[in-house]
C-alpha cells in the first residue's frame, strides 16, 4: 500500500476485478456501491463539496434521502455506483440520540427448542 488512498483504492478495485475475472466460481453481488463521505465540517461546507462532486461526475443531487438528513449525488457505471453523501448535523444528532441507548436494554434470552420441538 502507498500513502495515496486514491491510488490504493483504484489498484484495489482493479485487483478485485482481475481476481473475479480469473475465478468465475466465486459468487459476486448484484451491485456494488463505493461511498465517499465529506469530512464532518459544517452542513454548508459538506453540501458545497457534494455539489462540486455532482458537477465533476455529471450528476444531480439525489433528494430521495433528504428526509433522513442526507445530501447526496451518485453516478452509475453499470451495476457499480459511485455515491457521495453528506450526513448533515441533524441526522448525526438523531443517530447519536438513538445510539445513546445502546447497551441499556437487554432482551430476554430467546427460548431454545428441544429435540421434541418444545420450547425451554
N, C-alpha and C positions, 0 to 999 in steps of 0.2 A: 504494500500500500504506500501511496505517496502522501504528501501533506496537502494535496489538492483534491478536495472532495468531489469536484466536478469530474475530473479525470478518473478518479476511483469509481464513481457511480457509472460513468459511461463504460469503463472497462468491465465492471461487474455485470452490467446489462449485456454487453457483447459476449462475455464468458458464459452467462446463463443461456443466451440464445444458441451459442455453439454447443453447449452441453446438451440442451434439449434436442437440438438437431441431430446430434450424434447418438442419442439414447431415446429412440422413438417409443420404447416401452415405458418410460417414465411419464406418468399422467401429468397433464397441465390443466390449470383452471380455465374457465370460460373467458376471463378477462383479468387484467392487471391494472391497478391504479398506482401511479407514482405521485406522492403528495409533497408539496412544498408549503411550509408554514413560515410566514414572516416572523422576525423577532417580535417579542411582546413589547412593542413600543405603544404609542397612543393609537387609538382606533383610527384616527385620521391618517397617521403615517402608515399603518397597516393597509388601509383601503387604498391609499396612494400607490403602495407597492403592488397590490393586486391589479389596480388599473394599468400600471406600467407593464406588468406581465401580460395582461389581456392584449395590450397593443402589440407586444413583442410576438405573441403566439397567434395573433389574429383571431381572437375570440371575444365574446361578450361577457358581461358579468352575469353570473347564474344566480338569479334571485330566489331559486327554489329553497335554499337553506336560510334565507333571510329571517324567517320567523324564529329560527333557532339561534340567531345572533352570529351567523357566519356570512362572510362576504367572499365570494369565490368566482373563479373562472377556470375553464378547462379546455383542453383540446384533445380530440381522439385521433389515434393512429391505429385504425382497425380496432381490435379489442384492447388496445393499450391506451390508457388515459393519463395525461399529464394534468394534474389538478393543483391549483394554488388556492389556499384557503386561509383567510384571516378569521380567527376566532375572537370576536370582539369582547370587550371587557364585561358587558352584562352577561354574556354566555359563560365566560370564565367564572364570574362571581356566582352564577346559578349552579354551575358544576361544583364549585368549591363548597357551596352550602349543602348540596346533596351528599357530597363525599364526606362532609364533616360527621355524618352518622356512621360511616364505615367502621365496622367492628363493634358497634354499640348494641346491635340487635343480633342475637344468636337464635337461629331457628331450632326447633326441636329436632332431634335426630330422626332421620327417615326410618320408617318401620322396615324391618327385614322380613322377607317372605321365607317361610320354612320350605322344606322339600315337598310338603303336602300342599303348599300354596297358601297356608295360613300366615297371617301377619303376626310377628312377635314384637 
